Amino acid sequence: MAKTKNNNSNEEPIEKQLWKAADKLRKNIDAAEYKHIVLGLIFLKYISDAFEELSSKLKKDEGEYAGADPEDKDEYKAENVFFVPEIARWSYLQSKAKLPEIGKVVDNAMDAIEKDNPSLRDVLPKVYARGNLDPTSLGGLIDLVGNIALGDAKARSADVLGHVFEYFLGEFALAEGKKGGQFYTPRSVVELLVEMLEPYKGRVFDPCCGSGGMFVQSEKFVADHQGKVNDISIYGQESNQTTWRLAKMNLAIRGIDSSQVRWNNEGSFLNDSHKDLKADYVIANPPFNDSDWSGDLLRKDGRWQHGTPPTGNANYAWIQHFLYHLSPSGQAGFVLAKGALTSKTSGEGDIRKELVEARLIDCIVNLPAKLFLNTQIPASLWFLSRNKANGKFRNRVDEILFIDARNMGYLINRRTREFSAEDIATIAGTYHNWRNSPSTSGRGGGEGIYEDIKGFCNSASIERVMGLDYVLTPGRYVGLPDDEDDFDFNERFGKLKAEFEEQLKEEARLNVLIAENLEKVNLI
């Protein structure tokens, strides 16, 4: 959505207006709890709209729906639409919105939906009858959500509701701060990963999927590029059940099959829910520097093909877990703490050396600070490819692309930065041009011309990486921009010295004025 340039609420996007209104109704409820209340209602509105749309077709009793029973659950299942019992339909809830017992009415609606739709069992929130949510505020929320997509065709309402759901996820993550980062990867980071990987077709896997943002953007990417959304299938795992519930709702509201998005509280390392999966794409944002990953129980695990990761840090365990799940021509794009680019602790340097020499690393992107809500730890993006000479792109087996994007993005508040659409296009375009062009000498090919740019990007040979002791920090390879490369120390020192001397003179003048004024006061 386009950013508004003034404070006129009438010109703000609908999702911003809705967020402000919903936030006013929050009162004393913590954002971490309130998100389930609001997102649950948006989800309920979505499935009710989809049900009512199909129900109206069935009631017309025409064409392919001739003879159909509007109350037969199988009719809805056949169209991949959730069956919504009468006590859970939005029109029913709105008719009860002003009653003191509205909280119990909504909880009963959630129970009824889960009973009639096994795939939603244990997913929907039943938190509406709690004492800290007063009936008046809940009634106001129901009216607010009921106005989403008002005036839009029913066919469009799902897309509008999906967009609002996604926007609200981000706003709740911002409101929660550090805790918000546990379930939400900033949208611009996800968009960059997806734009760079281009998952048009195949199996997409995220073994630490949070609220499902990677999957939503993958499907959106295919749709935006006029591909077939059904050409990709989604596989995921999440260890936090509350976050898994958000993912299930987030995917369902987008019409994405989430049957292979699974939960267990042991996590991907101890209890891999997709042991036999070989994915075409892995897209992930695993916990940074996780020390509590049960590494001591997995010393002999078959996934550690390039070296046993240390028990005190899961970074290199995640990398090898991703590789284990890649198909022979699969690609991975993921976020990792920047320290993994240089660390030699407990054998990490040896594992990184193995990855480089196995020609598995395709591209490294250095990220700016303040992109993530839950940590100030510097981060990077890694792109791996099982087969860098597979014919889909040019043979780049003996090269790694380094991109330094530390100076990109813009602040949306004092603590948080985002990439702009132009930033994403620049970074992804650089990678695509490098990956597709026949050489790195500046000759055109593929989608355009790739050239090294000082301070921004460099295509380094494996030999050069070896010469730098397998350190993967982009700054080591891209160098300084031309304007910084021409830095004149004497000139700069002269300017600083002159500024300092001027400050000393000004300070002396102020001291004289203060002394004179004190003398006058004493005379009085």
C-alpha positions in Angstrom: 0.0 0.0 0.0 1.2 3.5 -0.8 2.5 5.6 2.2 0.3 8.5 3.1 2.1 11.9 3.1 -0.2 13.7 5.5 -2.3 13.1 8.6 -5.7 13.1 6.9 -7.1 9.8 8.1 -9.5 9.7 5.1 -6.5 9.3 2.8 -4.8 6.6 5.0 -4.9 3.0 3.8 -7.8 1.0 5.3 -5.5 -1.2 7.3 -4.0 1.8 9.1 -7.4 3.2 9.9 -8.6 -0.2 11.2 -5.4 -0.6 13.3 -5.8 2.8 15.0 -9.5 2.0 15.8 -8.7 -1.5 17.1 -5.8 -0.2 19.2 -8.1 2.3 20.9 -10.4 -0.6 22.0 -7.4 -2.4 23.5 -7.4 -0.4 26.7 -5.5 -2.3 29.4 -5.0 -5.6 27.5 -1.4 -6.5 26.7 -0.6 -6.6 23.0 0.6 -10.2 23.2 -2.9 -11.3 24.3 -4.9 -8.8 22.3 -3.5 -10.0 19.0 -5.3 -13.3 19.4 -8.6 -11.6 20.1 -8.3 -9.3 17.0 -6.8 -11.8 14.6 -9.3 -14.5 15.6 -12.1 -12.2 14.7 -10.6 -11.3 11.3 -10.2 -15.0 10.6 -13.8 -15.7 11.6 -15.0 -12.9 9.3 -12.9 -14.4 6.4 -14.3 -18.0 6.7 -17.8 -16.7 7.2 -17.6 -14.5 4.0 -16.2 -17.5 2.0 -19.0 -19.7 3.4 -21.7 -17.2 2.7 -20.5 -16.7 -0.9 -20.6 -20.5 -1.7 -23.8 -20.9 0.3 -25.6 -18.3 -1.9 -24.5 -20.2 -5.0 -25.8 -23.5 -3.6 -29.1 -21.9 -2.7 -29.7 -20.7 -6.3 -29.7 -24.4 -7.2 -28.4 -23.7 -10.7 -25.8 -25.1 -13.1 -23.2 -27.2 -11.4 -24.8 -26.5 -8.1 -28.3 -27.8 -9.1 -29.6 -30.2 -6.5 -27.0 -29.3 -3.9 -27.8 -28.9 -0.2 -26.6 -25.6 1.3 -26.2 -27.2 4.7 -24.3 -30.3 3.5 -20.7 -30.0 4.9 -19.3 -32.1 2.0 -20.4 -29.4 -0.5 -18.1 -26.9 1.2 -15.2 -29.4 1.6 -15.3 -30.2 -2.1 -14.7 -26.5 -2.8 -12.0 -26.1 -0.1 -14.3 -23.8 1.9 -14.6 -24.2 5.7 -18.2 -25.1 6.8 -19.5 -22.4 9.3 -22.4 -23.5 11.5 -25.2 -21.1 12.0 -24.0 -19.9 15.5 -20.6 -19.0 14.1 -21.8 -17.0 11.0 -20.8 -13.4 11.0 -24.4 -12.2 10.7 -25.3 -14.1 13.8 -22.4 -12.7 15.8 -23.2 -9.1 14.7 -26.8 -9.6 15.9 -25.5 -10.5 19.3 -22.6 -7.9 19.4 -24.4 -5.6 22.0 -25.2 -8.3 24.5 -23.3 -8.6 27.8 -22.6 -12.3 27.0 -21.1 -11.7 23.6 -17.7 -13.1 24.7 -19.3 -16.5 25.4 -21.1 -16.3 22.1 -17.8 -15.9 20.2 -16.1 -18.6 22.2 -19.0 -21.0 21.3 -18.6 -20.0 17.7 -14.9 -20.9 17.7 -15.7 -24.3 19.3 -18.4 -25.0 16.8 -16.1 -24.2 13.8 -13.4 -26.5 15.1 -15.9 -29.3 15.7 -17.1 -29.1 12.0 -13.6 -28.6 10.5 -11.0 -31.1 11.8 -8.1 -29.2 10.1 -8.8 -26.2 12.5 -8.9 -28.3 15.7 -6.9 -26.6 18.5 -6.1 -23.7 16.2 -8.7 -21.0 17.0 -8.6 -18.7 20.1 -11.3 -19.1 22.8 -10.4 -16.0 24.8 -13.4 -13.8 24.3 -15.2 -14.4 27.6 -12.3 -13.4 29.8 -12.8 -10.7 32.4 -10.2 -8.3 31.0 -12.2 -7.9 27.7 -15.3 -5.9 28.4 -18.4 -6.7 26.2 -18.6 -3.2 24.9 -15.1 -3.2 23.5 -15.7 -6.7 22.0 -18.9 -5.5 20.4 -17.0 -2.5 19.0 -14.3 -4.8 17.5 -17.0 -7.0 15.9 -18.5 -3.9 14.3 -15.0 -2.8 13.2 -14.0 -6.1 11.6 -17.5 -6.3 10.1 -16.7 -3.2 8.1 -13.6 -4.7 6.5 -14.1 -5.0 2.7 -17.6 -3.4 3.1 -18.6 -2.4 -0.4 -16.1 -4.8 -2.0 -17.3 -7.8 -4.0 -17.3 -11.0 -1.9 -14.6 -12.4 -4.2 -12.3 -9.5 -3.2 -13.0 -9.6 0.5 -10.7 -12.5 1.1 -7.8 -10.6 -0.4 -8.6 -7.5 1.7 -9.0 -9.5 4.9 -5.7 -11.4 4.2 -3.9 -8.1 3.7 -5.4 -6.7 6.9 -4.4 -9.9 8.8 -0.8 -9.6 7.6 -0.6 -5.9 8.4 -2.0 -6.5 11.9 0.5 -9.2 12.5 3.3 -6.7 11.8 1.8 -4.0 14.0 1.3 -6.4 16.9 4.9 -7.5 16.5 6.0 -3.8 16.7 3.8 -3.3 19.8 5.3 -6.3 21.5 8.9 -5.4 20.6 11.4 -8.1 21.5 8.7 -10.8 22.0 7.1 -9.9 18.7 10.2 -11.0 16.8 9.6 -14.5 18.0 6.6 -15.0 15.7 7.2 -12.4 13.0 9.9 -11.8 10.5 9.8 -8.2 9.2 7.9 -8.1 5.9 10.6 -6.3 3.9 13.2 -9.0 4.9 10.8 -11.8 3.8 10.1 -10.0 0.5 13.9 -9.7 -0.2 14.5 -13.4 0.5 11.6 -14.4 -1.8 12.5 -12.0 -4.5 16.1 -13.3 -4.6 15.1 -17.0 -4.5 12.2 -16.7 -7.0 10.2 -19.8 -5.8 8.0 -20.2 -8.9 7.5 -23.9 -8.7 8.2 -26.8 -6.3 8.3 -27.6 -2.6 8.9 -24.7 -0.2 10.1 -25.5 3.3 10.5 -23.5 6.5 11.5 -25.6 9.5 11.0 -22.6 12.0 8.0 -21.0 10.3 6.7 -18.6 12.9 3.4 -17.1 11.8 3.9 -18.3 8.2 5.1 -15.1 6.5 7.6 -16.9 4.3 4.8 -19.0 2.8 2.5 -16.1 2.3 5.2 -14.1 0.4 6.1 -17.2 -1.7 2.6 -17.6 -2.9 2.2 -13.8 -3.4 5.4 -13.9 -5.5 4.1 -16.5 -7.8 0.8 -14.7 -8.2 2.4 -11.4 -8.8 4.6 -12.9 -11.6 1.5 -14.5 -13.2 2.5 -18.0 -12.3 0.3 -20.8 -11.0 0.0 -20.7 -7.2 -0.9 -24.4 -7.2 2.5 -25.1 -8.6 4.1 -24.7 -5.2 3.5 -26.7 -2.1 4.1 -25.7 1.5 5.9 -27.6 4.3 6.7 -26.2 7.7 7.3 -26.8 11.3 7.0 -24.6 14.5 7.8 -25.5 18.1 5.6 -22.8 19.7 2.0 -23.9 19.6 0.6 -20.4 20.0 2.7 -19.2 17.0 1.7 -22.3 15.0 -2.0 -21.3 15.5 -1.3 -17.9 14.1 0.5 -19.6 11.1 -2.5 -21.9 10.4 -4.9 -18.9 10.5 -2.6 -16.7 8.4 -2.3 -19.4 5.7 -6.0 -20.3 5.8 -7.1 -16.7 5.3 -4.9 -16.7 2.1 -6.4 -20.0 0.9 -3.0 -21.7 1.3 -3.0 -25.4 2.1 -1.4 -25.7 5.6 -1.9 -29.4 6.1 1.9 -29.9 6.0 2.6 -27.1 8.5 3.1 -29.0 11.7 3.7 -28.4 15.4 5.6 -30.3 18.0 7.2 -28.8 21.1 10.5 -30.6 20.6 11.4 -28.6 17.5 13.1 -29.4 14.2 16.4 -30.7 15.6 15.0 -33.3 18.0 11.7 -34.2 16.2 12.0 -33.4 12.5 8.4 -33.5 11.2 9.5 -33.8 7.6 12.4 -36.3 7.8 12.1 -37.5 4.2 11.4 -34.1 2.6 13.8 -32.9 -0.1 12.6 -29.3 -0.9 13.3 -27.2 -3.9 13.5 -24.1 -1.7 14.2 -23.5 2.0 13.3 -20.1 3.3 13.8 -19.4 7.0 14.7 -17.1 9.8 15.9 -19.3 12.6 16.6 -18.1 16.2 20.0 -16.2 16.3 22.8 -17.9 18.3 20.5 -20.4 20.0 22.3 -22.1 22.8 19.4 -24.2 24.0 19.0 -26.5 21.0 19.8 -29.9 22.6 23.0 -30.2 20.6 24.5 -32.5 23.2 21.8 -35.1 22.3 22.7 -35.0 18.6 26.4 -35.5 18.4 26.2 -38.3 15.9 23.3 -37.0 13.8 23.4 -37.8 10.1 22.6 -34.2 9.2 26.1 -33.0 10.2 27.7 -33.8 6.8 30.2 -30.9 7.0 31.1 -31.0 10.7 29.5 -31.4 14.1 28.1 -28.0 15.2 28.9 -26.8 18.8 26.4 -27.5 21.5 26.4 -23.8 22.6 25.3 -22.3 19.2 22.8 -23.7 16.7 23.8 -21.5 13.7 25.7 -24.1 11.9 23.2 -26.8 12.9 20.5 -24.8 11.1 22.7 -24.4 8.0 23.2 -28.1 7.8 19.6 -28.9 8.6 18.6 -26.7 5.6 21.1 -28.5 3.4 19.9 -31.9 4.5 16.4 -31.0 3.3 17.4 -29.5 -0.1 16.8 -31.5 -3.3 19.9 -32.2 -5.6 19.2 -28.9 -7.3 17.6 -27.1 -4.4 18.3 -23.6 -3.1 18.1 -22.0 0.3 17.8 -18.4 1.5 17.9 -17.6 5.2 18.7 -15.1 7.9 21.6 -15.7 10.3 23.6 -13.8 12.9 26.5 -11.9 11.3 28.9 -13.6 13.7 28.5 -16.9 11.7 30.4 -15.2 8.8 33.6 -15.1 10.8 33.3 -17.3 13.9 35.9 -20.0 14.5 34.5 -21.1 17.9 34.2 -24.8 18.6 34.9 -25.9 15.0 32.5 -23.4 13.3 35.4 -22.1 11.1 36.1 -25.7 9.9 32.4 -26.2 9.0 32.4 -22.9 7.1 35.6 -24.0 5.3 33.9 -27.2 4.2 30.8 -25.3 2.9 33.0 -23.0 0.9 35.1 -25.8 -0.6 32.0 -27.8 -1.3 30.9 -24.9 -3.5 27.6 -24.6 -1.7 27.5 -20.9 -0.8 26.1 -18.7 -3.6 25.6 -15.3 -2.1 26.0 -13.4 1.2 24.2 -10.2 2.0 25.2 -7.9 4.8 22.1 -6.4 6.4 21.7 -3.0 8.1 21.0 -2.6 11.8 17.5 -2.3 13.4 15.7 -4.5 10.9 14.7 -7.1 13.5 12.3 -6.5 16.4 13.7 -9.0 18.8 17.4 -8.4 18.6 20.1 -5.9 18.0 22.5 -8.6 16.9 23.9 -7.8 13.4 22.5 -10.1 10.7 23.2 -11.4 7.2 21.4 -13.3 4.5 22.9 -16.6 3.2 22.0 -18.1 -0.1 23.0 -21.7 -0.7 22.7 -23.8 -3.9 23.1 -27.6 -4.1 24.1 -27.3 -7.7 25.6 -24.1 -9.0 26.2 -25.6 -12.4 22.7 -27.0 -13.0 22.0 -25.3 -16.3 19.1 -23.2 -14.9 21.6 -20.4 -14.4 25.2 -19.8 -15.5 27.9 -22.0 -14.0 29.2 -20.0 -11.0 30.7 -23.0 -9.1 34.0 -21.1 -8.3 32.4 -17.8 -7.3 30.5 -16.3 -4.4 28.7 -13.0 -4.7 29.0 -10.6 -1.7 26.6 -7.7 -1.3 26.9 -5.0 1.4 23.5 -3.5 2.1 24.3 -2.0 5.5 23.6 1.5 4.3 20.2 0.7 2.7 16.7 0.9 4.2 14.9 3.7 6.0 13.8 4.2 9.6 10.1 3.8 10.3 10.7 4.8 13.9 13.7 5.3 16.2 14.2 1.6 16.7 13.1 0.0 13.5 14.3 0.0 9.9 12.7 -1.3 6.7 13.9 -1.9 3.1 12.1 0.1 0.5 10.7 -1.5 -2.7 13.6 0.1 -4.5 16.2 -1.4 -2.1 14.7 -4.8 -2.6 14.8 -4.4 -6.4 18.4 -3.2 -6.3 19.7 -6.1 -4.1 17.6 -8.8 -5.9 18.4 -7.4 -9.3 22.2 -7.5 -8.6 22.0 -11.1 -7.5 19.9 -12.1 -10.6 22.2 -10.3 -13.0 25.2 -12.0 -11.5 23.6 -15.4 -11.4 22.3 -15.2 -15.0 25.0 -13.3 -16.9 27.6 -15.4 -18.8 30.5 -13.7 -17.0 31.3 -11.1 -14.4 33.4 -9.0 -16.8 30.6 -6.6 -17.6 29.2 -8.3 -20.6 25.5 -8.6 -20.8 23.4 -11.7 -20.4 20.4 -13.1 -18.7 18.5 -10.2 -17.1 21.1 -7.6 -17.6 24.7 -6.7 -16.9 26.6 -7.5 -13.7 29.5 -5.3 -12.6 31.4 -5.2 -9.3 30.5 -1.9 -7.5 33.0 -0.7 -4.9 31.3 -0.6 -1.5 28.3 -2.5 -2.6 28.9 -5.8 -4.5 31.8 -8.1 -5.5 32.0 -11.4 -7.2 34.9 -13.2 -5.5 36.6 -16.3 -6.5 36.8 -19.3 -4.2 40.6 -18.8 -4.2 40.2 -15.3 -2.9 37.9 -16.5 -0.1 40.4 -19.2 0.8 43.1 -16.5 0.9 41.0 -14.5 3.4 40.8 -17.6 5.6 37.2 -18.4 4.7 35.8 -15.2 6.2 32.5 -14.4 4.5 32.0 -10.8 5.7 31.0 -8.8 2.5 32.9 -5.7 3.6 36.2 -7.7 3.2 35.4 -8.2 -0.5 33.4 -5.1 -1.7 35.9 -2.5 -0.3 35.0 1.1 0.2 32.9 3.2 -2.1 34.8 5.4 -4.5 34.1 8.5 -2.5 35.4 6.9 0.7 38.3 5.3 -1.2 39.5 8.8 -2.1 39.6 9.8 1.5 42.3 12.4 2.2 43.5 12.0 5.8 45.4 15.3 6.0 42.5 17.3 4.6 40.0 15.7 6.9 42.3 16.2 9.9 42.8 19.8 9.0 39.1 20.4 8.9 38.5 18.6 12.3 41.4 20.6 13.9 39.9 23.9 12.7 36.4 22.9 14.0 37.9 21.9 17.3 39.9 25.2 17.6 36.7 27.2 16.8 34.8 25.3 19.5 37.6 26.1 22.0 37.3 29.8 21.1 33.5 29.8 21.5 33.9 28.1 24.9 36.4 30.7 26.0 34.0 33.5 24.9 31.2 31.9 26.9 33.4 31.6 30.0 34.2 35.3 29.7 30.5 36.2 29.5 29.6 34.0 32.4 32.4 35.6 34.5 31.2 39.1 33.6 27.6 38.3 34.5 28.6 36.7 37.8 30.6 39.9 38.7 27.6 42.1 37.9 25.4 39.9 40.2 27.9 40.2 43.0 28.0 44.0 42.6 24.2 44.1 42.9 
